[in-house]
């Protein structure tokens, strides 16, 4: 009986050890799931998904599209149960989230050589108060576009005064010499920046009633008078793709629709503003990956995120993204690639971006988009006095920023 009892005990011990061993092995084989929020078009996400496929089944990456990503992230950023681990978005909200304390510096997760190889302006855009919070992947800016049916390359106005003359001569019979989303702050950016003005300075002080801003508003209005009153995205784009607008300023997101419409599209340098000698100077938007602190609290997740960032910062992925989307790679070395060199739009983006101004990433800019939009509507669409409207907008911005403190 004793022998039988001993055998039973040994059997149970061995069975328990095997069970624990199998259980541990099963736990070790459980995939790590990383959730990434984004607001990007399918063509961009598809390239990224394909690049990350080799990580499966050990690392599963879930992409969730969020229409109101910026606002939703403000609500859930500190909650590990509802927040994503990472998100793909423009750089201009970095200051807001950094002040909330929800972002992990990207320099804690990425090889220093990767950072060193980035286009300098993308590093500036991704940095807030001395910390870099975004891994730039690509950047985009507005381009000067023209319809080759109406203009040869050598006929494209090289200065804004020349453009205004062209506009006056060609805006008739349902045609427009030049159009843009004239009362949208992002599209007013080339004008105010070209006049050496700013919507807001580095210290968070609004500049809407500065001498430079007033000059930009007044000169810009000369062009607005020859554009449709309705300046929304759909209206402006429809006029261009129907061949009723000869020139426009648009982003890479507009190009596929234009080409599908059969427009013989040309891309030119931004016209130089006669009064300042500077070209129209658009804002620069840097798209990239930000990592939440909640995403790196678990060591296993942190290592998974490091692997993901390593793949996404490769030349191969950035080149594929550029060719698919028309945006410019953030890695300087990508511009040695022959396929990039031959891509007219990507190279035009790179050239234009050399003079572009990164969108301010400070929290105060959050209120400036709305206030500036209201100012443009008052001046361009309601015919209100420029100086009075700018002064009122400046006071409104100061009050809103004070309430943020």
The 8 nearest C-alpha neighbors of each residue, nearest first, counted from 0:
[[1, 3, 2, 4, 5, 6, 7, 8],
 [0, 2, 4, 3, 5, 6, 7, 8],
 [3, 1, 5, 4, 0, 6, 7, 8],
 [2, 4, 0, 6, 1, 5, 7, 8],
 [3, 5, 1, 7, 2, 6, 0, 8],
 [6, 4, 2, 8, 7, 3, 1, 9],
 [7, 5, 3, 9, 4, 8, 10, 2],
 [6, 8, 10, 4, 5, 9, 3, 11],
 [9, 7, 5, 11, 10, 6, 12, 4],
 [10, 8, 12, 6, 11, 7, 13, 5],
 [9, 11, 7, 13, 8, 12, 14, 6],
 [10, 12, 14, 8, 9, 13, 15, 7],
 [13, 11, 9, 15, 14, 10, 8, 16],
 [12, 14, 16, 10, 15, 11, 9, 17],
 [13, 15, 11, 17, 12, 16, 18, 10],
 [16, 14, 18, 12, 13, 17, 11, 19],
 [17, 15, 13, 19, 18, 14, 20, 12],
 [18, 16, 20, 14, 15, 19, 21, 13],
 [17, 19, 15, 21, 20, 16, 14, 22],
 [20, 18, 22, 16, 21, 17, 23, 15],
 [19, 21, 17, 23, 18, 22, 16, 24],
 [22, 20, 24, 18, 23, 19, 17, 25],
 [21, 23, 19, 25, 20, 24, 18, 26],
 [24, 22, 26, 20, 25, 21, 19, 27],
 [23, 25, 21, 27, 26, 22, 20, 28],
 [24, 26, 22, 28, 23, 27, 21, 29],
 [27, 25, 23, 29, 28, 24, 22, 21],
 [28, 26, 24, 25, 29, 23, 30, 22],
 [27, 29, 25, 26, 30, 24, 57, 23],
 [28, 30, 26, 27, 25, 31, 57, 56],
 [31, 29, 57, 58, 28, 56, 32, 59],
 [30, 32, 58, 59, 57, 29, 33, 300],
 [31, 33, 59, 60, 58, 30, 34, 61],
 [34, 32, 60, 84, 61, 59, 35, 31],
 [35, 33, 61, 83, 84, 60, 62, 85],
 [36, 34, 85, 86, 62, 83, 61, 84],
 [35, 37, 86, 63, 64, 62, 87, 83],
 [38, 36, 87, 64, 86, 39, 65, 88],
 [37, 39, 64, 65, 66, 68, 40, 88],
 [40, 38, 37, 43, 41, 44, 64, 87],
 [39, 41, 42, 43, 44, 38, 45, 324],
 [42, 40, 44, 43, 45, 39, 46, 38],
 [41, 43, 45, 40, 44, 323, 46, 324],
 [44, 42, 41, 45, 46, 40, 320, 39],
 [43, 45, 47, 41, 46, 42, 48, 40],
 [44, 46, 48, 42, 47, 43, 41, 49],
 [47, 45, 49, 44, 43, 48, 50, 320],
 [48, 46, 44, 50, 45, 49, 51, 43],
 [47, 49, 45, 51, 50, 46, 44, 52],
 [50, 48, 52, 46, 51, 47, 45, 53],
 [49, 51, 47, 48, 52, 46, 316, 310],
 [50, 52, 48, 49, 53, 54, 47, 307],
 [51, 53, 49, 54, 55, 50, 48, 59],
 [54, 52, 55, 51, 50, 56, 49, 58],
 [55, 53, 58, 52, 51, 57, 56, 59],
 [56, 54, 57, 58, 53, 52, 59, 51],
 [55, 57, 58, 30, 59, 54, 53, 52],
 [58, 56, 30, 55, 54, 31, 59, 29],
 [59, 57, 31, 55, 54, 30, 56, 32],
 [60, 58, 32, 55, 31, 33, 56, 61],
 [61, 59, 33, 32, 34, 58, 62, 35],
 [62, 60, 34, 35, 33, 59, 63, 32],
 [61, 63, 35, 36, 34, 60, 64, 37],
 [64, 62, 36, 35, 37, 65, 61, 34],
 [63, 65, 37, 38, 36, 66, 62, 39],
 [66, 64, 68, 67, 38, 37, 63, 36],
 [65, 67, 68, 38, 64, 37, 69, 71],
 [68, 66, 65, 69, 70, 71, 38, 72],
 [67, 69, 65, 71, 70, 66, 72, 38],
 [70, 68, 72, 71, 67, 73, 92, 88],
 [69, 71, 73, 72, 68, 67, 74, 75],
 [72, 70, 68, 74, 73, 69, 67, 75],
 [71, 73, 76, 75, 74, 69, 70, 68],
 [72, 74, 70, 71, 76, 75, 69, 96],
 [73, 75, 72, 71, 76, 70, 77, 78],
 [76, 74, 82, 72, 78, 77, 73, 81],
 [75, 77, 72, 82, 78, 73, 101, 74],
 [78, 76, 75, 101, 79, 293, 82, 74],
 [77, 79, 75, 80, 82, 81, 76, 293],
 [80, 78, 293, 82, 81, 77, 294, 83],
 [81, 79, 78, 82, 83, 75, 77, 293],
 [80, 82, 78, 79, 75, 83, 76, 77],
 [83, 81, 75, 76, 79, 78, 80, 84],
 [84, 82, 34, 85, 35, 36, 81, 86],
 [83, 85, 294, 34, 291, 33, 35, 290],
 [86, 84, 290, 35, 83, 289, 291, 34],
 [85, 87, 36, 35, 289, 288, 37, 88],
 [88, 86, 288, 37, 287, 36, 289, 286],
 [87, 89, 286, 287, 37, 86, 90, 288],
 [90, 88, 286, 285, 91, 284, 287, 92],
 [89, 91, 285, 93, 92, 125, 286, 124],
 [90, 92, 360, 93, 89, 358, 359, 94],
 [93, 91, 95, 94, 360, 90, 96, 362],
 [94, 92, 96, 95, 91, 90, 360, 97],
 [93, 95, 361, 97, 362, 360, 96, 92],
 [96, 94, 362, 98, 92, 93, 97, 99],
 [97, 95, 99, 98, 93, 94, 101, 100],
 [98, 96, 100, 94, 99, 95, 102, 93],
 [97, 99, 100, 96, 95, 94, 101, 362],
 [100, 98, 96, 97, 101, 95, 102, 73],
 [101, 99, 97, 98, 102, 96, 292, 77],
 [100, 102, 292, 291, 99, 96, 76, 77],
 [103, 101, 291, 292, 97, 100, 290, 96],
 [102, 104, 292, 291, 290, 105, 132, 101],
 [105, 103, 132, 106, 131, 107, 130, 102],
 [104, 106, 132, 107, 108, 133, 131, 103],
 [105, 107, 104, 108, 109, 131, 111, 110],
 [108, 106, 105, 104, 109, 103, 110, 305],
 [107, 109, 105, 106, 305, 110, 104, 308],
 [110, 108, 106, 107, 105, 111, 305, 308],
 [109, 111, 112, 113, 114, 108, 106, 309],
 [112, 110, 114, 113, 115, 109, 106, 116],
 [113, 111, 115, 110, 114, 116, 109, 117],
 [114, 112, 116, 111, 115, 110, 117, 109],
 [115, 113, 111, 112, 116, 117, 110, 109],
 [114, 116, 112, 113, 117, 111, 118, 119],
 [117, 115, 113, 114, 330, 331, 112, 118],
 [118, 116, 330, 114, 331, 329, 115, 119],
 [117, 119, 331, 329, 121, 120, 330, 116],
 [120, 118, 122, 121, 117, 123, 116, 115],
 [119, 121, 123, 122, 118, 124, 357, 353],
 [122, 120, 124, 123, 119, 118, 125, 285],
 [121, 123, 125, 119, 120, 124, 126, 117],
 [124, 122, 120, 126, 121, 125, 119, 357],
 [123, 125, 121, 122, 126, 357, 120, 90],
 [126, 124, 122, 133, 131, 123, 90, 132],
 [127, 125, 131, 130, 123, 124, 129, 132],
 [126, 128, 130, 129, 94, 131, 125, 93],
 [129, 127, 130, 126, 131, 94, 97, 361],
 [128, 130, 127, 126, 131, 132, 123, 125],
 [131, 129, 126, 127, 128, 132, 104, 106],
 [130, 132, 126, 125, 104, 105, 133, 127],
 [133, 131, 104, 105, 125, 126, 289, 130],
 [134, 132, 289, 125, 288, 105, 135, 131],
 [133, 135, 288, 287, 105, 136, 289, 132],
 [136, 134, 287, 329, 286, 133, 137, 285],
 [135, 137, 287, 329, 286, 328, 134, 317],
 [138, 136, 328, 329, 327, 286, 135, 285],
 [139, 137, 285, 327, 284, 286, 326, 329],
 [140, 138, 284, 326, 283, 327, 285, 348],
 [139, 141, 283, 250, 282, 284, 352, 281],
 [140, 142, 250, 249, 281, 248, 143, 139],
 [143, 141, 248, 249, 250, 144, 140, 348],
 [142, 144, 248, 267, 269, 266, 247, 268],
 [145, 143, 266, 247, 246, 265, 248, 142],
 [146, 144, 246, 265, 245, 264, 147, 266],
 [145, 147, 264, 148, 245, 149, 263, 265],
 [148, 146, 150, 149, 263, 151, 264, 265],
 [149, 147, 146, 150, 263, 151, 262, 245],
 [150, 148, 147, 146, 245, 151, 145, 246],
 [151, 149, 147, 154, 148, 155, 146, 152],
 [150, 152, 154, 153, 147, 155, 149, 148],
 [151, 153, 154, 155, 150, 265, 267, 147],
 [152, 154, 151, 155, 150, 156, 157, 267],
 [155, 153, 151, 152, 150, 156, 157, 149],
 [154, 156, 152, 153, 150, 157, 151, 267],
 [157, 155, 162, 161, 158, 154, 270, 159],
 [156, 158, 270, 155, 271, 161, 159, 269],
 [159, 157, 270, 271, 161, 160, 156, 272],
 [158, 160, 162, 272, 161, 270, 271, 163],
 [161, 159, 163, 162, 158, 164, 273, 272],
 [162, 160, 164, 158, 159, 156, 163, 165],
 [161, 163, 159, 165, 156, 160, 164, 166],
 [162, 164, 166, 160, 165, 161, 159, 167],
 [165, 163, 161, 167, 162, 166, 160, 168],
 [164, 166, 162, 168, 163, 167, 169, 161],
 [165, 167, 176, 163, 169, 164, 168, 170],
 [168, 166, 164, 165, 169, 170, 163, 176],
 [167, 169, 165, 166, 170, 164, 176, 171],
 [170, 168, 176, 166, 167, 171, 165, 175],
 [169, 171, 175, 176, 174, 166, 167, 168],
 [172, 170, 174, 173, 169, 175, 168, 167],
 [171, 173, 174, 170, 175, 169, 243, 176],
 [174, 172, 171, 175, 243, 170, 244, 238],
 [173, 175, 243, 171, 170, 172, 244, 176],
 [176, 174, 170, 244, 177, 243, 169, 245],
 [175, 177, 166, 169, 245, 170, 244, 246],
 [178, 176, 246, 175, 247, 166, 245, 244],
 [179, 177, 247, 226, 235, 246, 244, 175],
 [178, 180, 181, 247, 248, 235, 230, 177],
 [181, 179, 230, 183, 182, 231, 186, 232],
 [180, 182, 179, 183, 230, 186, 187, 223],
 [183, 181, 375, 376, 180, 372, 184, 230],
 [182, 184, 186, 185, 372, 180, 181, 187],
 [185, 183, 187, 186, 372, 371, 188, 368],
 [184, 186, 188, 187, 183, 282, 281, 189],
 [187, 185, 188, 184, 183, 180, 181, 189],
 [186, 188, 184, 185, 190, 189, 181, 183],
 [187, 189, 185, 186, 281, 190, 191, 192],
 [190, 188, 281, 280, 279, 192, 187, 193],
 [191, 189, 193, 188, 192, 187, 279, 215],
 [190, 192, 196, 194, 215, 193, 188, 189],
 [193, 191, 195, 196, 194, 189, 190, 280],
 [194, 192, 279, 190, 280, 195, 191, 277],
 [193, 195, 191, 192, 196, 211, 215, 275],
 [196, 194, 192, 193, 211, 191, 197, 275],
 [195, 197, 211, 191, 192, 194, 212, 198],
 [198, 196, 199, 206, 192, 191, 200, 195],
 [197, 199, 206, 207, 205, 200, 196, 367],
 [200, 198, 205, 206, 197, 204, 203, 201],
 [199, 201, 204, 202, 203, 197, 205, 206],
 [202, 200, 203, 199, 204, 361, 359, 360],
 [203, 201, 200, 204, 199, 361, 205, 363],
 [202, 204, 200, 201, 363, 199, 205, 361],
 [203, 205, 200, 199, 202, 206, 201, 397],
 [206, 204, 199, 207, 198, 393, 203, 200],
 [207, 205, 199, 198, 209, 208, 197, 204],
 [206, 208, 393, 209, 198, 389, 212, 205],
 [209, 207, 389, 390, 206, 212, 393, 213],
 [208, 210, 212, 211, 206, 207, 213, 196],
 [209, 211, 213, 212, 214, 208, 196, 215],
 [212, 210, 196, 214, 209, 213, 194, 215],
 [211, 213, 215, 209, 214, 196, 210, 207],
 [212, 214, 216, 210, 215, 211, 217, 209],
 [215, 213, 211, 217, 212, 216, 218, 210],
 [214, 216, 212, 191, 218, 213, 217, 190],
 [217, 215, 213, 219, 214, 218, 220, 212],
 [216, 218, 214, 220, 215, 219, 213, 221],
 [219, 217, 215, 220, 221, 216, 214, 222],
 [218, 220, 216, 221, 222, 217, 215, 223],
 [219, 221, 223, 217, 222, 218, 216, 224],
 [222, 220, 219, 218, 223, 224, 217, 225],
 [223, 221, 220, 224, 219, 225, 163, 226],
 [222, 224, 220, 226, 225, 221, 219, 181],
 [225, 223, 222, 226, 221, 220, 379, 227],
 [224, 226, 223, 222, 170, 227, 166, 167],
 [225, 227, 223, 224, 178, 228, 175, 222],
 [228, 226, 229, 230, 225, 178, 223, 224],
 [229, 227, 230, 226, 380, 223, 379, 224],
 [228, 230, 227, 231, 234, 235, 226, 180],
 [231, 229, 180, 181, 228, 235, 234, 227],
 [230, 232, 234, 233, 180, 229, 235, 183],
 [231, 233, 235, 234, 236, 180, 230, 237],
 [232, 234, 236, 231, 235, 237, 230, 238],
 [235, 233, 237, 231, 236, 232, 238, 230],
 [236, 234, 238, 232, 237, 233, 230, 179],
 [235, 237, 239, 233, 238, 234, 232, 240],
 [238, 236, 240, 234, 239, 235, 233, 241],
 [239, 237, 243, 241, 235, 236, 244, 240],
 [238, 240, 244, 242, 236, 241, 237, 243],
 [239, 241, 237, 257, 242, 238, 260, 236],
 [242, 240, 238, 239, 243, 237, 260, 244],
 [241, 243, 239, 240, 244, 238, 245, 262],
 [242, 244, 174, 238, 241, 239, 175, 245],
 [245, 243, 175, 239, 238, 242, 174, 246],
 [244, 246, 176, 146, 145, 177, 175, 149],
 [247, 245, 145, 177, 144, 244, 176, 146],
 [248, 246, 178, 144, 177, 179, 143, 249],
 [247, 249, 143, 142, 144, 179, 141, 250],
 [250, 248, 141, 142, 247, 253, 143, 251],
 [249, 251, 141, 252, 253, 142, 140, 248],
 [252, 250, 253, 254, 325, 326, 249, 139],
 [251, 253, 250, 254, 255, 324, 325, 249],
 [252, 254, 251, 250, 256, 255, 249, 257],
 [253, 255, 257, 251, 256, 252, 258, 250],
 [256, 254, 258, 257, 253, 259, 252, 251],
 [257, 255, 259, 254, 258, 253, 260, 240],
 [258, 256, 254, 260, 240, 255, 259, 262],
 [257, 259, 261, 255, 260, 262, 256, 254],
 [260, 258, 256, 261, 257, 255, 262, 254],
 [261, 259, 257, 258, 262, 240, 256, 241],
 [260, 262, 258, 259, 263, 257, 240, 264],
 [261, 263, 258, 264, 260, 257, 240, 146],
 [264, 262, 147, 146, 261, 148, 265, 258],
 [265, 263, 146, 262, 147, 145, 266, 144],
 [264, 266, 145, 144, 147, 146, 267, 263],
 [267, 265, 144, 143, 145, 264, 142, 268],
 [268, 266, 143, 144, 269, 265, 155, 142],
 [267, 269, 270, 143, 351, 266, 142, 157],
 [268, 270, 279, 143, 278, 267, 271, 142],
 [271, 269, 158, 157, 278, 159, 279, 268],
 [278, 270, 272, 158, 277, 159, 276, 279],
 [273, 271, 159, 276, 277, 278, 274, 275],
 [272, 274, 276, 275, 271, 158, 159, 160],
 [273, 275, 272, 276, 194, 277, 271, 159],
 [276, 274, 277, 273, 272, 194, 193, 195],
 [275, 277, 273, 272, 271, 274, 278, 193],
 [278, 276, 271, 275, 272, 193, 279, 194],
 [271, 279, 277, 270, 272, 269, 280, 193],
 [278, 280, 189, 193, 269, 190, 270, 271],
 [279, 281, 189, 193, 355, 192, 278, 354],
 [282, 280, 189, 355, 188, 141, 356, 279],
 [281, 283, 356, 357, 355, 358, 188, 140],
 [282, 284, 357, 140, 356, 355, 358, 139],
 [285, 283, 139, 138, 89, 358, 357, 140],
 [286, 284, 138, 89, 90, 137, 121, 135],
 [287, 285, 89, 88, 137, 138, 135, 136],
 [288, 286, 135, 136, 134, 87, 88, 133],
 [287, 289, 87, 134, 133, 86, 290, 135],
 [288, 290, 133, 86, 85, 132, 87, 134],
 [291, 289, 85, 103, 102, 84, 292, 288],
 [292, 290, 102, 294, 293, 103, 101, 84],
 [291, 293, 103, 294, 102, 295, 101, 296],
 [292, 294, 291, 79, 296, 295, 84, 77],
 [295, 293, 84, 291, 292, 296, 300, 290],
 [294, 296, 301, 297, 292, 293, 300, 298],
 [297, 295, 293, 294, 298, 292, 301, 300],
 [296, 298, 300, 295, 299, 301, 294, 293],
 [299, 297, 301, 300, 296, 302, 295, 303],
 [300, 298, 302, 301, 297, 303, 31, 295],
 [301, 299, 303, 297, 302, 298, 295, 304],
 [300, 302, 295, 298, 304, 303, 299, 297],
 [303, 301, 305, 299, 304, 300, 298, 306],
 [304, 302, 300, 306, 301, 305, 307, 299],
 [303, 305, 307, 301, 306, 302, 300, 308],
 [304, 306, 302, 308, 303, 307, 108, 309],
 [307, 305, 309, 303, 304, 308, 302, 310],
 [306, 308, 304, 310, 309, 305, 311, 303],
 [309, 307, 311, 305, 310, 306, 312, 304],
 [308, 310, 306, 307, 312, 311, 305, 313],
 [311, 309, 307, 308, 312, 313, 306, 50],
 [312, 310, 308, 313, 309, 316, 307, 47],
 [311, 313, 309, 310, 308, 314, 136, 317],
 [314, 312, 315, 311, 316, 310, 317, 309],
 [315, 313, 317, 316, 333, 318, 312, 330],
 [314, 316, 318, 313, 317, 319, 333, 312],
 [315, 317, 319, 318, 314, 313, 311, 320],
 [318, 316, 320, 314, 319, 328, 315, 321],
 [317, 319, 321, 315, 320, 316, 314, 322],
 [318, 320, 316, 322, 317, 321, 323, 315],
 [321, 319, 317, 323, 318, 322, 324, 316],
 [320, 322, 326, 318, 325, 324, 323, 319],
 [321, 323, 319, 320, 325, 324, 318, 339],
 [324, 322, 320, 321, 325, 319, 42, 43],
 [325, 323, 321, 326, 322, 320, 43, 42],
 [324, 326, 321, 345, 322, 251, 323, 344],
 [327, 325, 321, 139, 324, 345, 138, 137],
 [326, 328, 345, 137, 138, 321, 349, 348],
 [329, 327, 137, 330, 317, 321, 136, 138],
 [328, 330, 137, 136, 118, 117, 135, 331],
 [331, 329, 117, 332, 328, 333, 116, 118],
 [330, 332, 118, 333, 117, 116, 334, 329],
 [331, 333, 334, 330, 335, 116, 314, 336],
 [334, 332, 335, 331, 336, 330, 314, 318],
 [333, 335, 336, 332, 339, 331, 340, 337],
 [336, 334, 333, 332, 337, 340, 339, 331],
 [335, 337, 334, 339, 333, 338, 340, 332],
 [336, 338, 340, 339, 341, 335, 334, 342],
 [339, 337, 341, 340, 336, 342, 322, 318],
 [340, 338, 342, 341, 337, 336, 334, 345],
 [339, 341, 337, 338, 342, 336, 334, 346],
 [340, 342, 338, 339, 343, 337, 346, 345],
 [341, 343, 339, 345, 340, 344, 346, 338],
 [344, 342, 346, 345, 347, 341, 340, 266],
 [343, 345, 347, 346, 342, 348, 325, 266],
 [346, 344, 348, 327, 347, 342, 325, 343],
 [345, 347, 349, 348, 343, 344, 350, 342],
 [348, 346, 344, 350, 349, 345, 343, 351],
 [347, 349, 345, 351, 346, 350, 352, 344],
 [348, 350, 346, 352, 347, 351, 327, 345],
 [351, 349, 347, 353, 352, 348, 346, 354],
 [352, 350, 348, 353, 349, 354, 347, 355],
 [351, 353, 355, 349, 354, 350, 348, 140],
 [352, 354, 350, 351, 355, 349, 120, 348],
 [355, 353, 352, 351, 280, 356, 350, 281],
 [356, 354, 352, 281, 280, 282, 283, 353],
 [355, 357, 282, 283, 358, 281, 354, 280],
 [358, 356, 283, 282, 124, 359, 284, 355],
 [357, 359, 282, 283, 91, 356, 284, 360],
 [360, 358, 361, 91, 357, 364, 124, 201],
 [361, 359, 91, 94, 92, 93, 358, 90],
 [360, 362, 94, 363, 359, 364, 95, 203],
 [363, 361, 95, 94, 364, 365, 360, 92],
 [362, 364, 365, 361, 203, 366, 400, 367],
 [365, 363, 367, 362, 366, 361, 359, 368],
 [364, 366, 363, 367, 362, 368, 361, 92],
 [367, 365, 364, 368, 369, 363, 370, 399],
 [366, 368, 364, 370, 369, 365, 371, 396],
 [367, 369, 371, 366, 370, 372, 184, 365],
 [370, 368, 372, 367, 371, 366, 373, 365],
 [371, 369, 367, 373, 372, 368, 392, 374],
 [372, 370, 374, 368, 373, 369, 367, 184],
 [373, 371, 369, 375, 374, 370, 184, 183],
 [372, 374, 376, 370, 371, 375, 377, 369],
 [375, 373, 371, 377, 372, 376, 392, 378],
 [376, 374, 182, 372, 378, 377, 373, 379],
 [375, 377, 373, 380, 379, 374, 378, 182],
 [376, 378, 381, 374, 375, 383, 380, 379],
 [377, 379, 383, 382, 375, 376, 381, 385],
 [380, 378, 376, 375, 382, 377, 381, 220],
 [379, 381, 376, 382, 377, 378, 228, 375],
 [382, 380, 377, 383, 378, 379, 376, 375],
 [381, 383, 378, 380, 379, 377, 384, 385],
 [382, 384, 378, 377, 381, 385, 388, 379],
 [383, 385, 387, 386, 388, 378, 382, 377],
 [386, 384, 388, 387, 378, 389, 383, 213],
 [385, 387, 389, 388, 384, 390, 213, 208],
 [388, 386, 390, 389, 384, 385, 391, 383],
 [387, 389, 391, 385, 390, 386, 384, 392],
 [390, 388, 208, 392, 386, 391, 387, 207],
 [389, 391, 393, 387, 208, 392, 388, 386],
 [392, 390, 388, 394, 393, 389, 395, 387],
 [393, 391, 389, 395, 390, 394, 396, 388],
 [392, 394, 390, 396, 391, 395, 207, 389],
 [395, 393, 397, 391, 396, 392, 398, 390],
 [396, 394, 392, 398, 393, 397, 391, 399],
 [395, 397, 393, 399, 398, 394, 400, 392],
 [398, 396, 394, 400, 395, 399, 401, 393],
 [399, 397, 401, 395, 396, 400, 394, 402],
 [400, 398, 402, 396, 401, 397, 395, 403],
 [399, 401, 403, 397, 402, 398, 396, 363],
 [400, 402, 398, 403, 399, 404, 397, 396],
 [401, 403, 399, 400, 404, 398, 397, 396],
 [402, 404, 400, 401, 399, 363, 398, 362],
 [403, 402, 401, 400, 399, 363, 398, 362]]
